[in-house]
Amino acid sequence: MSKRRVVITGIGCVTPLGTRVEQLWENLKQGASGVGRTTLFDASRYPTNIAAEVRDWDVTDFGGDPEVWKHRGRHTRFAAGAASQAAEDSGILGQIDPVRFGVYLGSGEGQQDFDAFTKMMTASLKNGDLDIAEFTRVGLETLHPTDELEQEPNMPAGHLAAMLNAQGPNVNCLTACAASSQAVGEALELIRRGDADAMLSGGTHSMIHQFGVTGFNLLTALSTNNEHPEKASRPFDRHRDGFVLGEGATMMILEELEHAKKRGAKIYGEVLGYGSTADAFRITDTHPEGRGATTCIQLAMKDAGVSPEQIDYINAHGTSTNVNDKVETLAIKKALGDEAYKTPVSSTKSMMGHLIAAAGATELVVSLMAIRDNVLPPTINYETPDPDCDLDYIPNEAREAQCNIVLSNSFGFGGQNISLIVGQFNG
């Protein structure tokens, strides 16, 4: 039985480098940076006080009622903005049976009320002991029940289903940095096997808060180049020292090809291949030989029916950590063989930071733009070559090049690996 073909017919984003896809794409082509001083909280005493924040955007920008959305998470508001763009761009609403239209997200957890938590802790600590009764009493007085509910990772998917009347499958996965790529891959499979005709898929996350930054600092995963924020994210460079935390959301409409053609939808590209593996190694470290990442890329190529020489560009996971960039380079070389040295690779995280759960979907949309315009976005801040990272990383300036098929990698904490392959739609 042949697989149903799946295309992308609508896209939308809210990111540190643009709150519309075209704005994001123009900034990426220019090699702009969305990194600056952290303003969402006072990070002055943290080892890292820089981040890639979404600025100059509000829920009203997509017509949302501030009163309705004020108790919904920051990541949920981003998701709604991106989803409304994608749905409008596709024109699918009113042209699909709602029970054949679903939602599959890779969404992170919501933000905890740090100020309320510290108030609870301060009130309950007495003579070095924790008074649980006092902790609970202050919590009941201080915490907002809806705000607490909004911490659940599934909440954005529920809100978007209601917003778009998507009555089909509704799923959220949270596999760290691979989440939204996995969501797209699994949404692809739902359509392929006939469980839906269209899916809203993508990801949303914001970890630019006290708990998020503390956790990543303890893991020594974040760059501490606070003096030069725009230079801090430097994937594949010998002097890289960690990633820059970002935030945002990207959504897309995946649609069965014949359904899309029947309604005359414009098509950005076809999702050709999906690979998924686990390193089965450590929670925070990728396998040093890249075994999971290598197999993941190979599975995606097999699913897409493409050979290494057919891949025109790789949008790398490229976090700017020492281990990730070295191991991803190794995995690409193992999976593509000698073709790896002929295939341009870049990390757009160098410009917009690491959007965590939202990263993969954002980078997949960037891959679609590369196919559309035959322009490959650069890896900025690449100054000093690393002997362990010896591929063509499109340093510092975008490059015009024929681009028909793109491999997009997402490799998450915990050893989750996702590779997606998208291609130009050819009828």
Secondary structure, 3 states (H helix, E strand, C coil): CCCCCEEEEEEEEEECCECCHHHHHHHHHCCCCCCEECCCCCCCCCCCCEEECCCCCCHHHHCCCHHHHCCCCHHHHHHHHHHHHHHHHHCCCCCCCHHHEEEEEEECCCCCCHHHHHHHHHHHEECCEECHHHHHHHHHHHCCHHHHHCCCCCHHHHHHHHHHCCCCCEEECCCHHHHHHHHHHHHHHHHHCCCCCEEEEEEEEECCCHHHHHHHHHCCCECCCCCCHHHCCCCCCCCCCCECEEEEEEEEEEEEHHHHHHCCCCCCEEEEEEEEEECCCCCCCCCCCCHHHHHHHHHHHHHHCCCHHHCCEEECCCCCCHHHHHHHHHHHHHHHHHHHHHCCEECCHHHHCECHHHHHHHHHHHHHHHHHHCEECCECCCCCCECCECCCCCECCCEECCCCEEEEEEEECCCEEEEEEEECCCC
